């Protein structure tokens, strides 16, 4: 099982998060990638969706955070997503990457990325 995982890459959202007042009212693009560690042997062997996690359910959890209450920090979003995924599914760990694609700054770059890993039973 050690290397079994499901990844949803760069799920896109438009949301109002950020420390600046205008970011709370002007939606901006975000992308979220998650990797969930869980045993997938039975799903692979049986071809049975009930032996794995339906990725639509993963998206629903992430969407709930991204389209939910505005927060100041991408770090807060990553933390909430990881915690909600661990609460919602029988997974061993969640890796979450939140990208603020076009931060309102006066220089050019490819966006801000925050990455967090949370494991079941860890106190982070």
C-alpha positions as CSV (number, residue, x, y, z in Angstrom):
1,X,0.0,0.0,0.0
2,X,2.8,2.4,0.7
3,X,2.8,3.9,-2.8
4,X,-1.0,3.7,-3.5
5,X,-2.6,7.1,-4.1
6,X,-5.2,9.1,-5.9
7,X,-4.4,12.5,-7.3
8,X,-6.7,15.2,-8.6
9,X,-4.5,17.8,-10.3
10,X,-5.2,21.5,-10.6
11,X,-8.9,21.6,-9.8
12,X,-9.9,25.1,-10.8
13,X,-12.0,27.5,-8.7
14,X,-12.9,31.2,-8.7
15,X,-13.0,32.4,-5.1
16,X,-12.7,35.4,-2.9
17,X,-9.8,34.8,-0.5
18,X,-6.9,37.0,0.5
19,X,-5.6,39.5,3.0
20,X,-6.4,42.6,1.0
21,X,-10.0,44.0,1.3
22,X,-10.6,43.8,-2.4
23,X,-9.8,40.1,-2.5
24,X,-12.8,39.4,-0.3
25,X,-15.1,40.8,-2.9
26,X,-13.3,40.4,-6.3
27,X,-13.1,36.7,-7.3
28,X,-9.7,35.4,-8.5
29,X,-8.5,32.2,-10.0
30,X,-7.2,29.4,-7.7
31,X,-6.0,25.8,-8.4
32,X,-5.9,23.0,-6.0
33,X,-4.2,19.6,-6.3
34,X,-4.7,16.8,-3.8
35,X,-3.1,13.4,-3.4
36,X,-4.7,11.0,-1.0
37,X,-2.8,7.9,0.2
38,X,-5.0,4.8,0.7
39,X,-4.9,1.1,-0.2
40,X,-6.0,0.6,-3.7
41,X,-5.2,-3.1,-4.2
42,X,-8.8,-4.2,-3.8
43,X,-10.1,-1.6,-6.2
44,X,-7.6,-2.5,-8.8
45,X,-8.3,-6.2,-8.5
46,X,-12.0,-6.0,-8.4
47,X,-12.8,-3.0,-10.7
48,X,-15.3,-2.0,-8.0
49,X,-15.8,1.7,-7.3
50,X,-16.9,1.0,-3.7
51,X,-13.4,-0.3,-3.0
52,X,-11.9,3.2,-3.6
53,X,-12.9,6.9,-3.3
54,X,-15.0,8.4,-6.0
55,X,-13.1,11.5,-7.2
56,X,-16.3,13.5,-7.5
57,X,-16.6,13.2,-3.7
58,X,-13.0,14.4,-3.3
59,X,-13.8,17.4,-5.5
60,X,-17.0,18.2,-3.4
61,X,-14.9,18.4,-0.2
62,X,-12.3,20.7,-1.8
63,X,-15.0,22.8,-3.4
64,X,-16.7,23.2,0.0
65,X,-13.6,24.9,1.4
66,X,-12.7,26.9,-1.7
67,X,-16.2,28.3,-2.2
68,X,-16.9,28.6,1.5
69,X,-16.1,31.4,3.9
70,X,-13.4,33.8,2.7
71,X,-10.0,33.5,4.5
72,X,-6.9,35.6,4.5
73,X,-4.3,32.9,3.7
74,X,-3.7,30.2,1.2
75,X,-2.2,28.3,4.2
76,X,-5.6,28.3,5.9
77,X,-7.2,26.9,2.8
78,X,-4.7,24.1,2.5
79,X,-5.0,23.3,6.2
80,X,-8.8,23.2,6.0
81,X,-8.8,21.0,2.9
82,X,-6.4,18.5,4.4
83,X,-8.4,18.3,7.6
84,X,-11.7,17.9,5.8
85,X,-10.3,15.2,3.5
86,X,-8.9,13.2,6.5
87,X,-12.3,13.6,8.3
88,X,-14.3,12.6,5.2
89,X,-12.4,9.5,3.8
90,X,-10.6,6.4,5.2
91,X,-7.2,7.7,4.0
92,X,-3.7,7.5,5.5
93,X,-2.5,10.9,4.4
94,X,-3.5,13.9,2.3
95,X,-1.1,16.1,0.4
96,X,-2.7,19.4,-0.6
97,X,-1.3,22.1,-2.9
98,X,-3.2,25.4,-3.1
99,X,-2.2,27.9,-5.9
100,X,-3.3,31.5,-5.9
101,X,-2.9,31.8,-9.7
102,X,-2.8,35.6,-10.1
103,X,-2.1,37.4,-6.8
104,X,-2.7,41.2,-6.9
105,X,1.0,42.3,-6.7
106,X,3.1,44.7,-8.7
107,X,5.5,42.1,-10.1
108,X,5.1,39.1,-12.4
109,X,5.3,35.5,-11.4
110,X,3.4,32.2,-11.9
111,X,1.4,32.4,-8.6
112,X,1.8,31.5,-5.0
113,X,1.7,27.9,-4.0
114,X,1.3,26.5,-0.5
115,X,1.7,22.8,0.1
116,X,0.8,20.8,3.2
117,X,0.9,17.1,4.1
118,X,-1.3,15.8,6.9
119,X,-1.3,12.2,8.1
120,X,-4.0,10.4,10.0
121,X,-3.2,10.6,13.7
122,X,-0.6,13.3,13.4
123,X,-1.1,16.6,15.3
124,X,-0.2,19.3,12.8
